[in-house]
């Protein structure tokens, strides 16, 4: 890695190679091998990507050739090894054509989400010194060409903007970039397994996302380990329901996991049941991943759906804590196995195992992928807590970064001197080694000195038969300092219910009186982040407009 991207000390790197976690693979080489092994197998299904808006498929051989041709074209336009390229594409086949081309060149994709706008994209381009920016013409009613024009004001060094899916306007159509590669493309094989592969976005709840440097070696180990634990094989069909560039649908096991296994990737334009359920039926989808609000939506919709969902074997739910009450609904509603995922784009990923007892699946967030994932649970002074006690999660391992890209000041706060990453999560570890996420450190409410984990209260609220979803945040209080505010979405078919009635229900569940919400506010939807997680930052701001 470069000096901007802290790396693993030599002793750790040697250990991970000797253990077989790092196998000397690269993304470009992996695709080449799969294409050689089964060139005619379908790799990508884009249900709306055809010339007439219909179904489009690319085989492994086609994807491999497209990546080579795109790499040759980008190289001819001056995009080279080490260059940063901000990729902001929705769930379209071109996403994979572009990123695998960049992998082949040794250029670094900077993965942006479709929901990002000028503040984020301008920052990504200027902070990384991006050479290029790849966008759709329009998506979801938004014109990305206008965004690109404004971004160039923030990042005048941006040399290229490539546009897919419509008139490129003042920019370059992505379809004009590919060139016929040489018989042995000079870009192929240039990156080394230890080199940076891309920059991912952090999932931080405040400020502009930090950039996470991932190498070919470490990320492909995470993918390979995820495949093993999630049962992904060449016969699997993975539905990308969440934004393709997000870490969860990319690697847990995600589209990259499916391609690693030689499986089929199906791209869903939207994650809502009306769009995703027909694809599950028509494409025989076997596995997909959702964030909790979408999982709740699916479990509510499935019993009334006319579509055959019987091919779906595994639903992964992650990105945020999935409550026990909500987790229990998945199997009966969707007829598949729930697999809880708790991880972070910085590295550590935990899964419940497919053969775990049901109680373990619905009450924990799983165990780490690797035997070399090191877990510490500590108090506010970084002292290890007793076994089974709750504390701050620290971790290091063969696929957990040692520092953010070009962020030395932040790294000094986020990593210990001996390389453990401070995740910001509050957890406890069960006797079986499974983690139970009690919340984020900032999701704790300090009510007159009593600490309340928001997720614990949310779990009790979700047990109410009229409650579809709930989120609890801190609300400023002049006497207590903070008090609890519960935002509640009712089920569409629920009988009318009042805030006092909801509070009485929580009280009857045996919860300590100080944990019963001080206030209940009914809403029709929660604000969300670009990937669909509930934005607690925005909920807190709504509770107190003066809070940033």
C-alpha positions in Angstrom: 0.0 0.0 0.0 0.9 3.6 -0.3 1.7 5.8 2.7 -1.8 7.1 2.5 -3.2 3.6 3.3 -1.9 2.0 6.5 -1.2 -1.7 6.0 -0.7 -4.9 8.1 2.7 -5.3 9.8 5.0 -7.8 8.0 4.6 -10.4 10.7 0.8 -10.4 10.5 0.9 -10.5 6.7 3.2 -13.5 6.7 0.9 -15.2 9.2 -2.2 -14.7 7.1 -0.5 -16.0 4.0 0.9 -19.1 5.8 -2.6 -19.8 7.2 -4.0 -19.7 3.6 -6.3 -16.7 4.2 -4.4 -14.7 1.6 -3.9 -16.8 -1.5 -2.4 -14.3 -3.9 -5.5 -13.7 -5.9 -6.7 -10.6 -7.7 -10.1 -9.6 -8.9 -9.1 -9.4 -12.5 -7.4 -12.8 -12.3 -10.4 -14.3 -10.6 -12.7 -13.3 -13.4 -10.3 -14.5 -16.0 -10.2 -17.9 -14.3 -14.0 -18.2 -14.1 -14.4 -17.2 -17.7 -11.8 -19.8 -18.8 -13.5 -22.5 -16.8 -17.1 -21.8 -18.0 -17.3 -19.0 -20.6 -20.9 -19.7 -21.6 -22.4 -19.7 -18.1 -24.5 -16.6 -17.3 -22.8 -14.3 -15.0 -25.0 -11.2 -14.9 -28.7 -10.7 -15.4 -29.9 -7.1 -15.9 -33.7 -7.3 -16.2 -34.1 -3.8 -17.7 -30.8 -3.3 -19.4 -31.7 -4.5 -22.9 -32.1 -2.1 -25.9 -35.9 -2.2 -25.5 -35.7 -2.1 -21.7 -36.0 -5.8 -21.4 -33.8 -8.6 -20.0 -30.1 -8.6 -20.8 -27.6 -11.3 -19.9 -23.8 -11.5 -20.0 -21.9 -14.7 -19.8 -18.6 -15.0 -17.9 -16.8 -15.0 -21.2 -18.7 -11.8 -22.3 -18.0 -10.1 -19.0 -14.3 -11.0 -19.2 -14.0 -9.6 -22.7 -16.0 -6.5 -21.9 -13.7 -5.8 -18.9 -10.7 -6.2 -21.2 -12.1 -3.9 -23.8 -13.1 -1.3 -21.3 -9.7 -1.5 -19.7 -8.0 -0.9 -23.0 -10.3 2.1 -23.8 -9.7 3.7 -20.4 -6.0 3.2 -20.7 -6.0 4.9 -24.1 -7.8 7.8 -22.4 -5.1 8.2 -19.8 -6.6 6.3 -16.9 -3.7 4.4 -15.3 -2.6 2.3 -12.4 -3.2 4.1 -9.1 -5.7 6.6 -10.6 -9.0 7.0 -8.6 -12.3 6.7 -10.4 -15.5 7.6 -8.7 -18.1 5.0 -9.7 -21.7 6.1 -9.1 -23.9 3.6 -11.0 -27.2 2.0 -10.0 -27.8 -1.7 -10.3 -26.9 -2.1 -14.0 -24.6 -4.5 -15.7 -22.2 -1.7 -16.6 -21.2 -1.5 -13.0 -19.3 -4.8 -13.3 -17.9 -4.0 -16.7 -16.4 -0.8 -15.3 -15.1 -2.0 -12.0 -13.5 -5.1 -13.4 -11.8 -3.0 -16.0 -10.4 -0.7 -13.3 -9.2 -3.8 -11.4 -7.4 -5.0 -14.5 -5.7 -1.6 -15.0 -4.8 -1.2 -11.3 -6.9 2.0 -11.1 -9.0 2.3 -7.9 -12.8 2.5 -8.0 -14.2 4.8 -5.3 -17.6 3.3 -4.7 -20.3 6.0 -4.4 -24.0 5.3 -3.9 -26.8 6.6 -6.2 -28.2 8.7 -3.3 -25.0 10.7 -3.0 -25.2 14.3 -4.2 -22.8 17.3 -4.7 -21.5 17.4 -1.1 -20.4 13.8 -1.1 -19.3 13.4 -4.7 -17.5 16.7 -4.8 -15.6 15.6 -1.6 -14.8 12.1 -3.1 -13.5 13.6 -6.3 -11.4 16.4 -4.7 -10.1 14.4 -1.7 -8.9 11.5 -3.9 -7.8 13.6 -6.9 -10.1 11.5 -9.0 -9.2 11.2 -12.7 -12.7 10.1 -13.8 -16.3 9.9 -12.7 -18.8 7.3 -14.0 -22.5 8.0 -13.8 -25.9 7.1 -15.3 -27.5 9.8 -17.4 -30.5 9.8 -15.1 -31.8 7.5 -12.4 -34.8 7.7 -10.1 -35.8 11.0 -11.7 -32.4 12.6 -11.0 -30.1 14.0 -13.7 -26.5 13.0 -12.8 -25.1 15.0 -15.8 -26.1 18.2 -14.0 -24.5 16.8 -10.8 -21.3 16.1 -12.7 -21.2 19.6 -14.1 -21.4 21.0 -10.6 -18.9 18.5 -9.3 -16.3 19.7 -11.8 -16.5 23.1 -10.1 -15.3 21.4 -6.9 -12.8 19.2 -8.6 -11.3 20.9 -11.7 -8.7 18.2 -12.0 -11.4 15.7 -12.9 -10.4 14.7 -16.5 -13.3 12.5 -17.6 -17.0 12.0 -16.9 -18.4 8.8 -18.5 -22.2 8.5 -18.9 -24.3 5.3 -19.5 -27.9 4.8 -20.1 -28.8 7.9 -22.2 -27.5 11.1 -23.9 -24.1 11.9 -22.4 -24.7 15.6 -22.9 -21.3 17.5 -22.5 -19.6 14.3 -21.4 -18.5 11.0 -22.9 -20.8 8.0 -23.5 -19.5 5.0 -21.7 -20.3 2.9 -24.7 -17.7 4.9 -26.8 -14.8 4.0 -24.4 -14.1 0.3 -25.1 -11.4 -0.7 -27.5 -10.3 -4.0 -28.9 -7.6 -5.2 -26.5 -4.2 -6.6 -27.6 -4.0 -10.4 -27.6 -2.3 -10.1 -24.3 -3.7 -6.9 -22.8 -0.9 -5.0 -21.2 -3.2 -4.0 -18.4 -3.9 -7.6 -17.4 -2.0 -8.8 -14.4 -0.5 -5.5 -13.5 -1.9 -5.2 -9.9 -0.4 -7.5 -7.3 -2.6 -9.2 -4.7 -1.2 -7.0 -1.9 -2.1 -3.8 -3.8 -5.1 -1.7 -3.2 -8.1 -2.8 -5.2 -10.6 0.0 -4.3 -11.7 2.6 -1.8 -15.0 1.8 0.0 -17.1 4.3 2.0 -17.3 4.1 5.7 -20.7 3.6 7.4 -20.1 6.4 9.9 -23.1 8.2 11.2 -21.7 11.7 11.2 -19.8 13.8 8.6 -18.7 12.9 5.1 -17.8 9.2 4.9 -14.2 8.2 5.4 -12.5 6.1 2.7 -11.6 2.5 3.4 -8.7 1.0 1.5 -9.2 -2.7 0.6 -6.6 -5.0 -1.1 -7.3 -7.8 -3.5 -5.9 -10.3 -1.0 -7.9 -9.3 2.1 -11.2 -8.6 0.4 -11.2 -11.8 -1.6 -10.6 -13.8 1.6 -13.6 -12.1 3.2 -15.7 -13.1 0.0 -14.4 -16.7 0.0 -15.1 -17.1 3.7 -18.6 -15.6 3.3 -19.3 -18.1 0.5 -18.4 -21.0 2.7 -20.6 -19.9 5.5 -23.6 -18.9 3.3 -23.6 -22.0 1.2 -22.9 -20.1 -2.1 -22.0 -22.5 -5.0 -22.0 -22.4 -8.8 -25.7 -23.2 -8.7 -26.6 -20.2 -6.5 -28.5 -17.2 -7.9 -27.8 -14.0 -5.9 -30.2 -11.1 -6.1 -28.5 -7.7 -5.7 -31.5 -5.8 -4.1 -29.5 -3.1 -2.3 -27.2 -0.7 -4.2 -24.5 -2.7 -5.9 -21.6 -0.6 -4.7 -22.4 -1.0 -1.0 -20.2 -3.3 0.9 -23.0 -5.7 2.1 -24.4 -6.6 -1.4 -20.9 -6.5 -2.8 -19.2 -9.0 -0.5 -21.5 -10.6 2.2 -21.4 -12.8 0.2 -22.8 -10.4 -2.4 -22.2 -10.1 -6.1 -18.5 -10.6 -5.8 -19.1 -13.8 -3.8 -21.4 -15.1 -6.5 -19.0 -14.4 -9.3 -16.2 -16.0 -7.2 -18.3 -19.1 -7.0 -19.2 -19.0 -10.7 -22.8 -18.4 -9.8 -25.4 -16.0 -11.3 -25.9 -12.4 -10.3 -29.4 -10.9 -10.8 -29.7 -7.1 -10.5 -32.9 -5.7 -9.0 -33.6 -2.1 -10.1 -35.3 -1.5 -6.7 -35.5 -3.6 -3.5 -39.2 -3.3 -3.0 -41.4 -6.4 -3.1 -43.3 -5.4 -6.3 -39.9 -5.4 -8.2 -37.9 -8.0 -6.3 -40.5 -10.7 -5.9 -41.2 -11.2 -9.7 -37.4 -11.5 -10.1 -37.2 -14.2 -7.4 -39.8 -16.2 -9.3 -38.6 -15.7 -12.8 -34.8 -16.1 -12.1 -35.0 -18.7 -9.4 -33.2 -16.5 -6.9 -31.7 -18.6 -4.0 -30.1 -16.0 -1.8 -30.2 -12.2 -1.2 -29.4 -9.6 1.4 -31.5 -6.9 3.0 -31.3 -4.2 5.7 -33.8 -4.6 8.5 -36.4 -2.0 7.3 -36.6 -3.9 3.9 -36.7 -7.3 5.6 -39.8 -6.1 7.6 -41.4 -4.9 4.3 -40.8 -8.2 2.6 -42.1 -10.3 5.5 -45.3 -8.1 5.6 -45.8 -8.4 1.8 -44.9 -12.1 1.2 -48.0 -13.7 2.6 -50.2 -11.7 0.2 -47.8 -11.9 -2.8 -49.0 -13.8 -5.9 -45.4 -14.7 -6.8 -43.7 -18.0 -6.1 -40.8 -17.3 -3.7 -40.0 -21.0 -3.0 -36.6 -20.9 -4.7 -35.3 -18.5 -2.0 -33.2 -20.5 0.4 -31.4 -17.9 2.4 -32.2 -14.3 3.4 -29.3 -12.4 4.9 -30.2 -9.4 7.1 -27.5 -7.0 8.1 -26.4 -3.4 8.0 -28.0 -2.7 11.3 -29.3 -4.6 14.3 -32.3 -6.9 13.4 -34.5 -7.3 16.4 -35.5 -10.7 17.8 -39.2 -10.0 17.2 -38.6 -9.1 13.6 -36.2 -12.0 13.0 -38.8 -14.5 14.1 -41.1 -13.3 11.3 -38.8 -14.2 8.4 -39.1 -18.0 8.3 -42.9 -18.2 8.5 -43.4 -15.4 6.0 -40.8 -16.1 3.4 -40.2 -19.9 3.9 -36.4 -19.5 3.9 -33.6 -19.6 6.4 -32.6 -16.3 8.0 -28.9 -15.6 8.3 -28.0 -12.6 10.4 -25.0 -10.6 9.3 -23.1 -8.2 11.5 -20.1 -6.5 9.9 -18.6 -3.3 8.6 -16.9 -2.1 5.5 -13.7 -1.7 7.5 -13.5 -5.5 7.8 -14.9 -7.8 10.4 -18.0 -9.8 9.3 -20.0 -12.1 11.6 -22.7 -14.6 10.4 -25.1 -16.9 12.2 -24.5 -20.3 10.7 -27.1 -22.0 8.6 -27.2 -24.9 11.0 -27.4 -22.8 14.2 -30.4 -23.4 16.4 -33.3 -21.1 15.7 -32.9 -19.3 19.0 -29.3 -18.5 18.2 -30.3 -17.2 14.7 -32.9 -14.8 16.0 -31.1 -13.7 19.2 -27.5 -13.2 18.0 -25.7 -11.5 15.1 -23.3 -14.4 14.5 -19.7 -15.4 14.8 -16.7 -14.1 12.9 -15.6 -15.5 9.5 -12.1 -16.2 10.4 -10.2 -18.1 13.2 -7.8 -15.2 13.0 -10.5 -12.5 13.7 -9.5 -11.1 17.1 -12.2 -9.8 19.2 -11.9 -7.6 22.3 -14.8 -6.3 24.4 -13.7 -3.4 26.6 -15.0 -0.7 28.9 -14.6 3.0 28.5 -11.0 2.8 29.6 -10.1 0.0 27.1 -10.0 -2.6 29.9 -11.4 -6.0 28.9 -14.8 -6.7 30.5 -15.7 -10.0 32.1 -16.9 -12.8 29.9 -20.5 -12.2 28.8 -20.4 -8.5 29.9 -21.3 -5.7 27.6 -18.7 -3.3 26.2 -17.1 -1.6 23.2 -16.1 -3.9 20.3 -12.5 -3.8 19.1 -11.2 -6.1 16.4 -8.3 -6.8 14.1 -7.7 -9.6 11.6 -6.8 -10.7 8.1 -9.5 -8.6 6.4 -9.9 -5.7 8.8 -8.1 -2.5 7.7 -5.3 -1.0 9.7 -6.3 2.6 8.9 -8.5 4.8 6.7 -7.1 6.2 3.5 -5.2 9.5 4.0 -6.7 10.2 7.5 -3.9 10.1 10.1 -5.7 12.2 12.7 -8.8 10.1 12.5 -6.8 6.9 12.5 -5.2 7.9 15.8 -8.7 7.9 17.3 -10.2 4.9 15.5 -7.3 2.4 15.9 -5.4 1.3 19.0 -1.6 1.4 19.0 -1.5 -2.3 18.4 -3.8 -2.2 15.4 -7.3 -2.9 16.8 -10.1 -1.1 15.1 -12.6 0.7 17.4 -15.9 -0.3 15.7 -18.2 2.0 17.8 -20.5 -1.0 18.5 -21.7 -2.1 21.9 -21.7 -5.9 22.1 -21.5 -8.9 24.4 -20.2 -12.3 23.5 -22.2 -15.5 24.3 -20.5 -18.7 25.6 -20.7 -20.1 22.0 -18.8 -17.1 20.7 -21.7 -15.4 19.0 -21.9 -11.7 19.2 -25.1 -9.9 20.4 -25.2 -6.3 19.3 -26.7 -4.1 22.0 -26.3 -0.9 20.0 -24.0 1.8 18.9 -22.2 3.8 21.5 -24.0 6.9 20.2 -27.3 5.1 20.3 -27.3 4.9 24.0 -29.6 7.3 25.9 -28.2 8.7 29.1 -31.4 9.3 31.0 -30.5 11.0 34.3 -27.4 8.7 34.6 -29.3 5.5 33.6 -27.9 4.1 30.3 -30.5 2.8 27.9 -29.7 0.8 24.8 -32.0 1.9 22.0 -32.2 -1.5 20.4 -33.4 -3.2 23.5 -36.4 -0.8 23.7 -37.1 -1.2 20.0 -37.3 -5.0 20.4 -40.1 -4.6 22.9 -41.9 -2.0 20.8 -41.8 -4.4 17.8 -43.5 -7.1 19.8 -46.7 -4.9 19.8 -49.1 -6.5 17.3 -49.9 -3.1 15.8 -46.2 -2.0 15.3 -44.6 -2.4 12.0 -41.2 -0.8 12.9 -39.7 1.3 15.6 -36.7 3.4 16.3 -35.7 5.0 19.6 -33.4 8.0 19.9 -32.3 10.5 22.6 -34.3 13.7 23.0 -32.8 16.6 25.0 -34.4 17.1 28.4 -33.6 20.1 30.7 -33.9 17.9 33.8 -32.7 14.5 32.8 -30.2 15.6 30.2 -31.7 13.1 27.7 -35.0 11.2 27.6 -36.2 8.5 25.2 -38.3 9.3 22.1 -39.8 6.4 20.2 -40.7 6.8 16.5 -43.2 4.2 15.6 -44.7 3.1 12.2 -47.9 1.2 12.6 -49.0 -1.8 10.4 -51.3 -0.7 7.6 -54.1 -3.0 8.8 -53.7 -2.2 12.5 -56.4 -0.8 14.7 -55.8 2.7 15.9 -53.5 2.9 18.9 -52.2 5.8 21.1 -48.9 6.7 22.5 -49.9 6.0 26.1 -51.2 2.6 25.0 -47.9 1.7 23.4 -46.0 2.8 26.5 -48.3 0.7 28.7 -47.6 -2.3 26.5 -43.9 -1.9 26.9 -44.3 -1.5 30.6 -46.2 -4.8 30.8 -43.3 -6.7 29.2 -41.3 -6.4 32.4 -38.9 -3.7 31.2 -37.3 -1.4 33.8 -39.5 1.7 34.2 -36.7 4.1 33.1 -36.5 2.2 29.8 -40.1 2.8 28.9 -40.2 5.5 26.2 -40.9 9.0 27.6 -42.6 9.9 24.3 -44.0 8.1 21.4 -44.4 9.7 18.0 -46.2 8.0 15.1 -44.7 8.5 11.6 -45.3 6.9 8.2 -41.7 6.4 7.3 -38.1 6.8 8.7 -35.4 8.9 7.0 -32.8 6.6 5.4 -29.2 6.6 4.3 -28.2 6.0 0.7 -28.2 2.2 1.2 -31.6 2.1 3.0 -30.5 2.0 6.6 -32.5 4.1 9.0 -30.7 7.4 9.6 -30.7 7.8 13.3 -28.8 11.1 12.8 -31.8 12.5 11.0 -34.2 11.1 13.6 -32.1 12.8 16.4 -32.1 16.1 14.4 -35.9 15.9 14.1 -36.2 15.4 17.8 -34.0 18.5 18.4 -33.6 20.8 15.3 -30.6 22.4 17.0 -28.6 19.1 16.9 -26.4 18.6 13.9 
